Amino acid sequence: MADERHSGDHPFRFPQDADRDFPHGGARSTPNGGPGVSGRARRRSGIRAEHIITMSGRHFLQIPGPTNVPERILRAMDRTVVDHRGAELPPVVFEIVEGLRGTFQSRDGAIALFPASGTGATEAAVVNTLNPGDRALAFNNGAFSHAFAEVARRFSVDVDEVDLPWDRGVPPDLIRDRLAADADHTYRALLVVHNETSTGATTDLAAVRRAMDAAGHPAFLIVDAVSSLASLDFRFDEWAVDVALAGSQKGLMLPPGLGIVCIGARALRRAEDVTTPRAFFDWRPVLKEMERGYFPFTPATLLLYGLREALRMLSEEGLPQVITRHRRLAEAVRAAVRAWERPVQCREPAEYSNTLTAVVVPEGADSDAVRRVAETHFNLSLGAGLGRLAGKVFRIGHLGSLNELEVLATLAGTELAMTVAGIQVPVGAGVAAAQRVLLEHVGT
Ligand code: PLP
């Protein structure tokens, strides 16, 4: 158990809680202020009124989700709310289901949507497949993988949470050995986060599937794809994933508010037998209604229009091109970090995340100071260090709707912010290094 890593009275803290602790304990402020920011909150957070009032141009939301919402999606959502039991909704829902299947790379995966964040989708995955007392194998290689284990524990699942360093993905060999040692097949499920958003390390799911097969273990493979779907290669069918869960606010380029689950045949059958109490997150009525294009509750109607548009955009660009773009932009960001002579939190190059990079600040420096300067002076939001990485790393999100020039501007802003925050970096070197990487790719 990793409780001691998280301060506070509560037995555990979700990573989101860590994010809520704005540096200096001040209230979280919007970068461009606005009526919600009290003078006291502003003073406590270090934001000066003149910055809030005079910031013009667009805000650079370069946290690893929520990501920037493209104009096209904003326009698709800018419409009157339809009757969710009327004739307009079913074609939208049917198109979404097909589009999401393509994004998960699944032919027949059942898609369930909940008006919830990614954590809701996590809960849906757990309560529909696991009984109280079932054993699950999980890994603590970052704040979100720990939170995944905790959600299962909340429903009395007996979780074996393997403590790992927070600087790499889950080693497939470890999975093979743990499962091979479980000769009686007592583990009902393996809980894996594909892309650990707190550290910027990706787990090789193809290798995880091979490890499970090598051990001949029938455990369900339940995968958190929150910060990988629609950005990294995700192969639901090929990797024989049983349940994959995601949210709307990352690679899908939408505001937060949709929890998404893709369910395989085995998990669908399992949900019929599970006795865990469930109501809102029972996926059976959702699937039944979605077959007719409806929901058993009031859906997040406008987000559905946004999701349809997002899926159209992904299809126009082409999923392989989307994945390649994320790789190209990530390489540019990593080149910049190398030029700054700062380490990235992930120590295994083969596992570098192509959706975010966690940059380690020097001993004695405070990564939240960099974020604060970036936000207040340059209208740029960078991700906080979460859990045990609080103050030690800041995270650059490079996923979703993003292009070369936006990445370069983000890097330029980050260099400025580090410099103002007192971290010595050769100003311009990161941007130049990223430009060189991007130049290599022109025309490819
Ligand atoms: N899992 C991962 C990998 C995440 O990155 C996040 C959020 O960033 C979550 C789960 C939780 O999702 P949400 O904050 O939408 O509930």
Residues whose N, C-alpha, C, O or C-beta is under 5 A from the ligand:
A	BS01	PLP	S117 G118 T119 F144 N195 T197 D224 V226 S227 G247
